Amino acid sequence: MVGTIVIAQGGGPTAVINQTLAGVVTEARRRDPRTRVLGALHGVRGVRDGNFVDLTAVPERDLLRIAATPSATLGSTRDKPDAAYCEKVLAGLKRAGADAFIYIGGNDTAGTQAILADAAGGSIAMVHAPKTIDNDLVENDHTPGFISAGEFVAAAFLSVDLDFRALPGIYVGIVMGRHAGFLTASAATWRMDEDSGPHLVYVPERSFTRQRFVDDVRGVMDRHGRCIVAMSEGVVDTYGRPLVESLVPREMLERDAHGNIRLSGGDLGQAVERMLSEGLPGKRARVDTLGYLPRGAIAVVSAVDQREAFRCGEFAVEAASSGGGSVAVVMDDDRMVPSLVPLASVAGKTRHMPHDFLMADENRLAPAGLAYLERLLPRKFDPAKPFV
Amino acid sequence: MVGTIVIAQGGGPTAVINQTLAGVVTEARRRDPRTRVLGALHGVRGVRDGNFVDLTAVPERDLLRIAATPSATLGSTRDKPDAAYCEKVLAGLKRAGADAFIYIGGNDTAGTQAILADAAGGSIAMVHAPKTIDNDLVENDHTPGFISAGEFVAAAFLSVDLDFRALPGIYVGIVMGRHAGFLTASAATWRMDEDSGPHLVYVPERSFTRQRFVDDVRGVMDRHGRCIVAMSEGVVDTYGRPLVESLVPREMLERDAHGNIRLSGGDLGQAVERMLSEGLPGKRARVDTLGYLPRGAIAVVSAVDQREAFRCGEFAVEAASSGGGSVAVVMDDDRMVPSLVPLASVAGKTRHMPHDFLMADENRLAPAGLAYLERLLPRKFDPAKPFV
């Protein structure tokens, strides 16, 4: 039995990352009411600095309310500890008397935890719990946070398509997603029929060229009289570089501690507007950046996503209690049944959309991709087809 | 009793404009099952060109499904008829045997209908039914479409504020609204406490200066450690010109048939990003353009808004049946009780936020503004306050 669990949240928040936290606290109590659970504020930074909140005695009612609240209630961080930072985090865990450190996050967070695990040498159980709207953690069928965000995106594009049937034109919605196009592809999950948008989907897994884009849009306009486009922030040029790199002067590119370029939907959006006004002059075109809206939208939280995230938290405590090791909780195809893999097998790795999820020559979802998304995001709305 | 009603939808779609259409068809049937209801496709353009869909016999079940579907099922238009166009529309109404023309739309639509009313000279009852997410129709307490869009915006900013508590920085969300700031101000309706965002609200009713903006943001960052901003697309400079006019070269400005400049959230967003990176270098800042997302979001449709919009449709038929005239249905403070005003009193006029809705010296909602918005948008979410 674990005496003290330290828990932290890393990377971008999601709609359900607090469910996982609540699952940890609940399961720890169930196993032994004396288990101490300490929440570190702002991820490993809180561990390093000794900033903890004691979750041991948080009343059940408050815990349920925290669970239902999007975004990381403990705060998050994008710090990437180097060796010296790592030593301080480890010292912080020891000072806190941690028997286990449960870190909820994505692949960068898992990478941080893997470094910590090496430094700890087995003295503290290291358990990673999955979380990312990008759905880009290897070994997982899907990740907590993705379903809620995916439903937001699917509903948004269904709505915009209806809007553009009424007042036709070109619409480009730019969606978060650095390396993996799952969230952007979600846009096409709730299409009503073959005439429905999004008609084009651009993801980081396929290279993007300006000429091809303009031709694609022109073709869709000819066929459908309007064109709805879902585009990932992380689309890349033919050299595999993020498109924003070629759009923004090098000295203006911002990078985070993990070396990730700050992808600005705004920069990409401006560039896309220019491409359209030059390539298809006179056409009504509009670019919106969905940005942060899908990732913790309080109005669109999936109950299934909530339950899965909670279950991952419970399971992380089971893993910590069954003794030592450095493991990652992963979501299997069968819902509600997570399993364990070595931490190293997910740390710092990125899962991409399988090649057969997209049509070979077109920027559209293929049957395999649609089947995967329809399994995770069952249709929630059945609007009437407009008369136009 | 009316024999033939022609109905059309104009301007930007909303989440509930089809409720009004369903209200018209339902009430027409109730009064006399023989009443013919013809829907013109794409507003007055459909009337002019004889493009109608016969709604007389649409099954009740289908009508309910249409009502529940956002965006204009008949299609919409931004055409602004001149005298010649007007003659053709009037001829189209006569060919269709119209006893009444019910046009659902905002102030531009009402302006079009007022011109038609003059040309018709009382031969056809002209009834305008209100619709706009901008809430900028004079004589109305509020307008159908606003509540659903407002709830979307309120929920979005509540969510983004939670997100930025976890990973602090500056966030600017750009919201539709050409002349009136009601929708942008909605962002502040569901704030949890004094620490909550949006901390700053910029609306077209107050002039915007770059220096003031940067100072405002710096002050909020100092006080709260993060800064959430809700900004209207239609913010104006000290000369009262839309800010995008001074940002975009004159020859690139697009105008619609009503002479409205195309407000690009993208252009404004880029400019705001530049202001922040130059004025507050090194701060994490992100600008999203909400654009079309709030106006017909299928996942966030208010039941109250739906009922009010339906009631406006019913009431428009009552007005048409009680004989002739050119009138506009308006929403009173008492919900579900619309009333009538002369069409000319709403046509082409813009309602602005009352002066006392905003604090005198600050870009924040004043108690009167908050009270108004809280009456229309009762709080729907009660999240837990994060530990950070």
Chai-1 contact restraints between the chains, C-beta under 6 A:
chainA,res_idxA,chainB,res_idxB,connection_type,confidence,min_distance_angstrom,max_distance_angstrom,comment,restraint_id
A,P13,B,D163,contact,1.0,0.0,6.0,A-B,restraint_1
A,P13,B,A166,contact,1.0,0.0,6.0,A-B,restraint_2
A,L41,B,V388,contact,1.0,0.0,6.0,A-B,restraint_3
A,V53,B,F387,contact,1.0,0.0,6.0,A-B,restraint_4
A,R65,B,A384,contact,1.0,0.0,6.0,A-B,restraint_5
A,I66,B,A384,contact,1.0,0.0,6.0,A-B,restraint_6
A,T69,B,P383,contact,1.0,0.0,6.0,A-B,restraint_7
A,T69,B,A384,contact,1.0,0.0,6.0,A-B,restraint_8
A,P70,B,S159,contact,1.0,0.0,6.0,A-B,restraint_9
A,P70,B,L162,contact,1.0,0.0,6.0,A-B,restraint_10
A,S71,B,L162,contact,1.0,0.0,6.0,A-B,restraint_11
A,S71,B,D163,contact,1.0,0.0,6.0,A-B,restraint_12
A,S71,B,A166,contact,1.0,0.0,6.0,A-B,restraint_13
A,A72,B,A166,contact,1.0,0.0,6.0,A-B,restraint_14
A,T73,B,P386,contact,1.0,0.0,6.0,A-B,restraint_15
A,T73,B,F387,contact,1.0,0.0,6.0,A-B,restraint_16
A,L74,B,F387,contact,1.0,0.0,6.0,A-B,restraint_17
A,G75,B,A166,contact,1.0,0.0,6.0,A-B,restraint_18
A,G75,B,V388,contact,1.0,0.0,6.0,A-B,restraint_19
A,S76,B,A166,contact,1.0,0.0,6.0,A-B,restraint_20
A,S76,B,L167,contact,1.0,0.0,6.0,A-B,restraint_21
A,A155,B,I298,contact,1.0,0.0,6.0,A-B,restraint_22
A,A155,B,A299,contact,1.0,0.0,6.0,A-B,restraint_23
A,A156,B,L293,contact,1.0,0.0,6.0,A-B,restraint_24
A,L158,B,I298,contact,1.0,0.0,6.0,A-B,restraint_25
A,S159,B,P70,contact,1.0,0.0,6.0,A-B,restraint_26
A,S159,B,G296,contact,1.0,0.0,6.0,A-B,restraint_27
A,S159,B,A297,contact,1.0,0.0,6.0,A-B,restraint_28
A,S159,B,I298,contact,1.0,0.0,6.0,A-B,restraint_29
A,V160,B,Y292,contact,1.0,0.0,6.0,A-B,restraint_30
A,L162,B,P70,contact,1.0,0.0,6.0,A-B,restraint_31
A,L162,B,S71,contact,1.0,0.0,6.0,A-B,restraint_32
A,D163,B,P13,contact,1.0,0.0,6.0,A-B,restraint_33
A,D163,B,S71,contact,1.0,0.0,6.0,A-B,restraint_34
A,D163,B,Y292,contact,1.0,0.0,6.0,A-B,restraint_35
A,D163,B,G296,contact,1.0,0.0,6.0,A-B,restraint_36
A,A166,B,P13,contact,1.0,0.0,6.0,A-B,restraint_37
A,A166,B,S71,contact,1.0,0.0,6.0,A-B,restraint_38
A,A166,B,A72,contact,1.0,0.0,6.0,A-B,restraint_39
A,A166,B,G75,contact,1.0,0.0,6.0,A-B,restraint_40
A,A166,B,S76,contact,1.0,0.0,6.0,A-B,restraint_41
A,L167,B,S76,contact,1.0,0.0,6.0,A-B,restraint_42
A,G266,B,G269,contact,1.0,0.0,6.0,A-B,restraint_43
A,G266,B,Q270,contact,1.0,0.0,6.0,A-B,restraint_44
A,G266,B,E273,contact,1.0,0.0,6.0,A-B,restraint_45
A,G266,B,V287,contact,1.0,0.0,6.0,A-B,restraint_46
A,G269,B,G266,contact,1.0,0.0,6.0,A-B,restraint_47
A,Q270,B,G266,contact,1.0,0.0,6.0,A-B,restraint_48
A,Q270,B,Q270,contact,1.0,0.0,6.0,A-B,restraint_49
A,E273,B,G266,contact,1.0,0.0,6.0,A-B,restraint_50
A,V287,B,G266,contact,1.0,0.0,6.0,A-B,restraint_51
A,D288,B,T289,contact,1.0,0.0,6.0,A-B,restraint_52
A,D288,B,G291,contact,1.0,0.0,6.0,A-B,restraint_53
A,T289,B,D288,contact,1.0,0.0,6.0,A-B,restraint_54
A,T289,B,T289,contact,1.0,0.0,6.0,A-B,restraint_55
A,G291,B,D288,contact,1.0,0.0,6.0,A-B,restraint_56
A,Y292,B,V160,contact,1.0,0.0,6.0,A-B,restraint_57
A,Y292,B,D163,contact,1.0,0.0,6.0,A-B,restraint_58
A,L293,B,A156,contact,1.0,0.0,6.0,A-B,restraint_59
A,G296,B,S159,contact,1.0,0.0,6.0,A-B,restraint_60
A,G296,B,D163,contact,1.0,0.0,6.0,A-B,restraint_61
A,A297,B,S159,contact,1.0,0.0,6.0,A-B,restraint_62
A,I298,B,A155,contact,1.0,0.0,6.0,A-B,restraint_63
A,I298,B,L158,contact,1.0,0.0,6.0,A-B,restraint_64
A,I298,B,S159,contact,1.0,0.0,6.0,A-B,restraint_65
A,I298,B,F381,contact,1.0,0.0,6.0,A-B,restraint_66
A,A299,B,A155,contact,1.0,0.0,6.0,A-B,restraint_67
A,A299,B,V300,contact,1.0,0.0,6.0,A-B,restraint_68
A,V300,B,A299,contact,1.0,0.0,6.0,A-B,restraint_69
A,F381,B,I298,contact,1.0,0.0,6.0,A-B,restraint_70
A,P383,B,T69,contact,1.0,0.0,6.0,A-B,restraint_71
A,A384,B,R65,contact,1.0,0.0,6.0,A-B,restraint_72
A,A384,B,I66,contact,1.0,0.0,6.0,A-B,restraint_73
A,A384,B,T69,contact,1.0,0.0,6.0,A-B,restraint_74
A,P386,B,T73,contact,1.0,0.0,6.0,A-B,restraint_75
A,F387,B,V53,contact,1.0,0.0,6.0,A-B,restraint_76
A,F387,B,T73,contact,1.0,0.0,6.0,A-B,restraint_77
A,F387,B,L74,contact,1.0,0.0,6.0,A-B,restraint_78
A,V388,B,L41,contact,1.0,0.0,6.0,A-B,restraint_79
A,V388,B,G75,contact,1.0,0.0,6.0,A-B,restraint_80
